[in-house]
Amino acid sequence: MLDSPGSYDPLRGPRRAQGANPYDFRQTEKFTADQNRFLNKLSVSFAEGVVTQMAPLLQIRFNMELLRFQLRAYSNYLNNLPDPSPMLVFRLDAESQAFLDFDFDLTFAIFEKLMGGRGLPPRDETRTYLTDLERAILRRPLSRILGAYGAAWKEFKPVDPQWESLELNPNAVYLYPPGETMVVSAFQVDLGQTKGIVNAVVPFRYLKASIPKSSYDEFVLTRTGSNMGGTNPMASVTPIFATKIGGAKVPVSMALGRAELLFRELLTIEVGDTIRLDTEIREPLRIKVNGRTKFRGFPGVKEGKLAARISQVLEEGDEEYDE
């Protein structure tokens, strides 16, 4: 359960601060235990999606990890943000807005890496601004992060977050009344040698209405079973990165056969000589993928190009597998 002023650790559950904390008995907003697990799944999927998008773009070690959830009053949260704080304001639907806020040093490190640098924070510790050019360049990576947030919702409902603005002054972001309850999901980001925090700040009422109210365990079993055709409901869902490598190219070759010669025989070979191979003309040939035998088949031509017709898929344990 997410209770303010405490916080929720996705691994250990609710945290309790040492000593006595004041409690506002008027605060009735809370998630069910299952909704907490759904929120954790959503946040972890978001972090994985950001890594998938940002690591290839920046070409540097990039990691993002969920730290905690908190319930905060909107004005209380804004008042505690430093100035400047890059804030990506976006619209969830016609009635709801949210924002992502970033550590300034982390935002600048992303820009610096895009410009060919090492991904370091600004050297001038007193710098409190981003130029118009820097903002324009940052739109590309920040749009990818925003897209990853929308993709994280795909198992629950279609969400297409729309970019509205990139602000630096928290006091300029007036989205909700001061007492509106917001859910703050905090993430630790490691970008090369730079570390920083990214917070996703979303209205409690939007999450409460959008997160499934069903049993989390039943939801996972149902979704996993449908993905696996119902044959193995406990099997793991294909990782996100598996879809990203589907378009990778691998070399495929066909071996006509093999022959063993003495070195002195090799020295005497001339044009017109015949070397007898170890395969018969009617036998299927070895087909190699990335230099290793994975199939057997017959050579041919398709649409004017050399081709191979697969006659056998080799399995582990076969004599020729992986040769």
N, C-alpha and C positions, 0 to 999 in steps of 0.2 A: 504494500500500500504506500502511495506517495503522500507523505504528510509534511507540510511546512511547519517549522523551519528545518526539519530533518531532511535526509536525502536517501535515495534508493541506490544500493549497489547491486548491479545485475547478477553478481556472482554470490554475494553473501546476504542479500536481502536488505531490509531497512537498517540504516545506521542510527546509533543512539549517541548523541553527544554526551560528553562527560558532564556530570552535574545536572542541575535542574534547568529545563528550558521552558519559557513561557508558551502556553498553548492557547490558541484562539478557538474557543468553542463554537464560534460562528462559522468556522471553516468546515464546510460539509463536503467539499469536493474530494473525491477519492476514486481510485480505480479498484476493480476487483483483482484478486490474485491472478486470475487468468489474463485479464487485460494488461497487468504488469508484464506478464510473459510475452504477450503480443507486442507490447511497446519495446521490450528488449529485442525481440526478433526483428522488428522494423528498424531499430537503431543499428543493430549489428549488420543488417543487410545494407543499410545506407553507408556505413563505414567501409564495407567490402567493395561497394560500388564506386566509392570515391577513390579507393586505392587502385581499382581496375582502370579508372579513367585517368588519374593523375600520374601514375608511375610511368606509363609510356610517353605521356606528353612532356613531362619534365626530365625523363631519362636520369633519374636519381632515386636513391632509396627513399621510399615514401610509405609511411605506415600511419594508420588511423585506428584508434582503439576507444571504445566506449568506456567512460569513467563512471558516470552516475546520472541519475535523474533528480530533479528538484521541482517543487511547486513554488512559484514566486509570484507576488503581486507585480503587475506590469510596471508601475511607476517605481517600485522598490528595486526592481532589477535594472531598469534603465539608469537610475540614479547611482548605481554602483559600478557602472561601466566606465572605464577610463576614456578620456578624450585625447586623441582620436581612437575610435573603435570602428573599423570597417564593418558595415552592416549591409548585407544583401537582403533587401526587402522584396518579398515575392507574394503573389496571390495564389491561394489554394483553391478558392472557388469564388463565386460572386459575392459571398458574404464574409469570407475569412481571409486574413492575411497573416503572414509569419515572417520571420527573418533568421538569417544565419549571421552571427557575429564572430569576427576573427581577431586574434591578437594582431596588432599592427605589424610587429616584427615578422610574424609568419607570413602575412600578406605581402610585405615587401620582399621577403625571401623568395616567394613564388615568382614575383615579377623579375627579380634579379636573375633567377635561374632561367626564365624564359628568354632573357636578353643575353644568354651565354655565360653567365657567371656561375658561381659555386652554390648559389642558394643561401646567401648569408643575409642577416638583418642589416638595416642601414648603419653606416659608420657613425653618422651624426646622431647621437642619442636624443637630441632635442628636436629632431624632425617630427612635425605633427601634421603632415599633409601628404596627399598624393596628387600629382599633377594630372591634368586632363588626359595627357598622353598615357600616363601610367594606368589611369582608370580604364581607358579604352583597351589597352593591352590585357589588363586583368579580366576583362569581360569574358574572354574565351575560357580560361581555366575555371572561373567562378560559375560560368554557365554549365560546364561539365559537372561540377559539384551539385548544382541545382537539379540537373537532369538525373543524377544518381539518387537524389532524394525522391523524385517522382517515381523512379524505377523501383525503389524499395517498397512502395505501396502496392505493387502489381498483384500480390497474392491476396490483398484485402479489398481493394477498390481501385478504379482508375483515377489517378491523380496526375494532372499536368500542370506543375507549378509554373507560373508566368513571372518573369523578371519585371520588377517595377523600378527599382533604383538601387544605387550603391551610395550609401551615406557614410560620413565619417563622424558626425556629431550626434551622439545618442539623443540629445535634447531636441533634435529636429525630426525625430521619428515618432509621430503621433498616430498610432494605429488603434488603440483601445483606451477605454476609461482607466484611470489610475489603479482602480481596485481589481481589474480583470485578472483572473488567475491564468498564469502561463506555465507550461511544462518546459523546463530547460533540460535538454539532453546535452551533456558535456562530453567532448571527445578530446583525447590527447593526440596531437599530430607530430610526427617526427619527419622532418624534411632534411635529409642529409645531416648536417650539424646543427640545424635549427629546430627548436621545439616550440610548440605553442598550443593554445586551446581554441577549439571551434565549438560554438554552442548553437544548437538548433532550438529556437524559441517558438513554440506553437501554442495557440490557445487551448486550454484544457477542454473547453466545451466542444471544440472541433474533434480532438482526439477521442473524447468520450463517446461522441456520436459515430465516429468512423471506425474505431477498433472493434473487431468482432466481440460479441457478448457470449459466444458459445464457449464450450470447453476447449482449452488450448490443445490438450492431448488428442481429443477427437479431431480437431481441425488439422493437426499435423499428420495424423494417420490417414485421414481422408485425402488430403492433398498429395501425400507421398504415394498412397495406393493408386490414385488416378494417374500420377506421373509414370508409374511403373507398370501400368496396364492391369493393376490389381493382382499381380502375381506375387509381389513381395512388398507388403505395406511398410515394413521396417527398413527397407533399403534406403540408403542415403540419397538425397536429391543431388543431381548433378551440380558441381560447383559452378559459380558464375564464370570463372576464367575458362572453363571447358568450352563454352560457346565462343569465346574470343579467339581460340586457336583453330577453330573449324576451317578457316580459310588459309591456314598455313600450307605452303607447298613443300612436298618431299620428293626426292628423286626416285624414279622407278626404272628399273632396267631388267632385261631378260638375258640370261646366260645360255648361250647355245650349247655349251658343253665344256668338258675339261679334258686335258691330256697331260701326261707326264713324259718328259723328255730328259735324256741325259744332257749335260751341258755341252759335251762335244757334238751331240746331234744337233743341238740348237745352233752351233757355230757353222754347221754345214748346210743349213736350210737355204734354198734358193727359190726364186720366183718360179711358180708352177708345181712345186712340191705339195704333197697332200699330208695333212696331219689328221690322224684318226681320233675322233672325240669319243667320250665314254657314253654318248647317248645315241639311241636309234632315231631314225627320222620320224617315226610314228609316235615316239614317246613325248609326253608333255615336258616342257622346259622349266627350269627354275626361274621364278620371277622375284627380283629383289627389291625391297623398299628400304631406301637409305643404306644400301649396301648389304642388307641381310635378307636371306631367303624367307619369304612369307607365304608364297603361293606357287602353284604349278599351273602351266597353261600352254597355249599354242600361239605362235606368232601369226599376224595377219595384217590387214589394212582396213581402216575405217575412215570414210570421208576424206580419202586421199592421204591419210597419215598412218604411220606405223602404229600398230595396236597389238594388244595381247588379250586373248580370251581365257578367262580363269576357269580351270577345270577342277582345282582342288585348293582348299584353304588349309594350310598346315597348322597343326595345333602343337602346343608344348608337349614334348615327348616324342614327336615325330623325328625320324633320323635326320632329316634335312632342315628341320626348323631352326631358324636363326643362324644358319651357317655363314 
